[in-house]
Amino acid sequence: MRRSEREAGSFRLRRALRLVTLVHGMISEHVIEWLGYPVELFDAGVSEQGVSDYSRTIYRLALDWNAEVDFPTLFSRFLAGPASAETPAIIIGQFHGDDPEQDSEEIVQLLVSARARLPKLRGIFIGDIVSEENEISGIHQSDISPLFATYGNLEHLRLRGTEGLSLGGSLSHNRLKSLTIETGGLPPQLLEEAAVSQLPLLEHLELWLGSLSFKERFFRI
């Protein structure tokens, strides 16, 4: 990459950036609205009844700690709806059931495999998990870069928790408008990955640093 291109990319990131230097208290409530859509829960109970309004509602797919179904089954039931192709965005809530050590790799793989069935998907939020379910520092993520390679029209990505999280080393996407990473302490390598990202349409970059000690390091980008 030429120096001028790298500097231009860094300038765009700085213009889009919003820093949240301290996480104030615990996250006690799930998202009830995102991207202008109301958010509704899609759990094991709802999955047995099914839903019909995919185009005007964003669903949070989540498991209870004692759920009798696993996440692949829940996800399959969500896609089984005849109008699921109209889904504008999806939120992944508690995906680990009673195993808080489970990471999001399976979630990423499920979303990648469902690309043809979610042609209108523009937003993905992985980790809408509140403190009662798991502390933000205990949410295990994974390499989410396959989502960028699969969903070329993705515009909004939101991630909560950074244990094991990777952007794939060098993130590149031509349509992404917003990227939010929520954490109690942002690892330095994620700052470095964000610094070399190529996101020409990015308008909003929100990083929860969790500690003021990360602030000076970031402004060296």
N, C-alpha and C positions, 0 to 999 in steps of 0.2 A: 504494500500500500504506500503511495506517495505521501510525503510529509504534508502537503497541502490538503489532501483528502482526510488524513488523520486529524489535522487541526480543525477542519470544517466539521467533522463528526463530533469532536470534543466540544466545539462551540454549540452545536445543536443540543447536545446533552445538557450543557450548563444552562441553556435557556429554558429547557423543559423541566429542570430539576426542582423538586421540592424536598427539603430535608426535614425529617421529623427526628429531632435529636434526642428526645426522651419519650419513652412509652409511659404515659401517665396512668398508673393503676393497671387493673386487669381488664381484659376484654371480656365483657359479661353478656353481650347481646350479639345475636347473629344479624347479618345484614338483612334488612327488610326491603331495601330498594337498591337497584344497581343498574347503571346505564339507562336510567329513565323507566325501568320496568319494575313492577312489584315482584318480590321474591316469595316463593312458597316452598314448604318442605315436601320432599319426595322421599319417604322412608319405606320400610317394609310394609307397613299398614296401608299407606296410600298406593303403593305399587300393586297391591291386590285388587284395588278398585280401578286404578288407571286414571289418567287425566286426559282432557281433550284440548285445553287451551295452551298449546305450545308456543304460539307466535306472540302472545301478549303478556306472558308470564315467564320469569326465569325461575327454574327450580334448583333447590339445594338438595343434592343427593347425599344422604347421610345414614349411617348405621347407629343404632343404640349399642351400648356395650354388651347387651345380652341378645342382640338380634339373631334370629334363627336363619337368616340368609347371609351370604357373603356379598362383597361389593360387586363382583362380576355379575351375580344374579340380579342384584338391584339395578345395575346399569343396563342389563339386557331387558329387563321389564320396562325401563324408561324408554328405550329405543323401540319397543314393541308397539307403542302407540302409533296409529296410522298417520298422525300429523307431526311426529317427532322431527321430521325433516325441516320443519319450520322453526326449530329452536334457534333463537338469536344468540344465546349465551348460556353457559352452564356453570353452576357453582358446586364444588365438591366440598362437603362438610366432613364430619367425622367418618373416616374411611377405614380405620383400623380396628373397629369393634372393641374387644377387650385386650388388644395387644398394642399398646402405645409405641412399641419399638418398630412397628411396621412402617416402612417408608412409602413414598408415593410412586414408586416405579411401576407398580401394577396399574395405577390410575393413568399414568402417562401412556402406557401400552394400550389400555382400553380405549382411550381417546384417539390414539393414532389409528387403531383398527377400525374405529367408527367413522373415519373421515367421509366415506361415501354416503353415510346415512345422516350426516350433519352438514349439509352443503351451505347452510346459511349461518353457521356458527361464527360469531365475530368476537365473542368474549369468553374467557376462561378464568375462573377463580378457583385455585386449589388451596384449601386449608381454612375454610370458614369454620374454625373450631374455637370455641370459647373456653375460658379458664376452667370452668366446671368440668369440661371434657378432657382438656389437656392444656398445660401451660404453653405459652408460645415458644418457649425455649425447648420444649419437649416434642414439638411437631417435627417429624422426620420427612424431609423432602428427598429429591433425587435429581438426576440430570433431566431437565425439562426441554432441552434443545430439540428433541424429536418433534415436539409440538410445532416449532417454528418451521421445520422442514415440511411438515404435513399440512398445516393450515396456512396456506399462502395468503388468505384474506383475513387472518386474525388481526384485530385492531386493539384489543384490550387484554392484558394479562395481569393478573393479581395473584400473588403468592404470599402465604403466611407461614413463617417458620423457615429457618435456614440450615438446620441440622442436615448435612448431606446434600444441600442444594447446589446445583451447578447450572450455569447458563451455557455450558458446552465449550467454554474457553473464549470464544469470540462470537458474539451474537450478531446475526445479520438478518434483517427482515425488511421488506419494502413497504409494508402496510401498517405496521404497528404504530398506534397513536399514543397509547399509555402503557406504562409498565410500573407496577407497584410491588415492592418487596417489604413485607411487614415482619419485623424481628425485634427481639430484645437486645440484640447485639450483632451488627452486620459484620461477617467475616471479611478480612482484607481482600481475599481472592475474588469475592463477588464485586467489590469496588473496582478491582482491576479488570474484571470481565466487562463490567458496565462501561468502563472508560474506553475500551477498544470496540464497543458495539457500533455497528453500522445500521442506524435506524433513521432513515431520511425523513419520515413523516412524523416522528415522535413529537408529541405536544406536551406530555406530562410524564415525568419520571419522579416517582416518590419512593424514597428510601428511609425506612425506619432504622436509624443508626443505633438507638438504644443507649448509647453512651456518648458524651461530648468528646471523649478521647479520639473518636473516629473522625470528627469534623475536620480537623486540620489536614489529616491525611487525604480526605476526599478532595479538598479544594486544590490539591496539587495536580488533579487530572487536567 
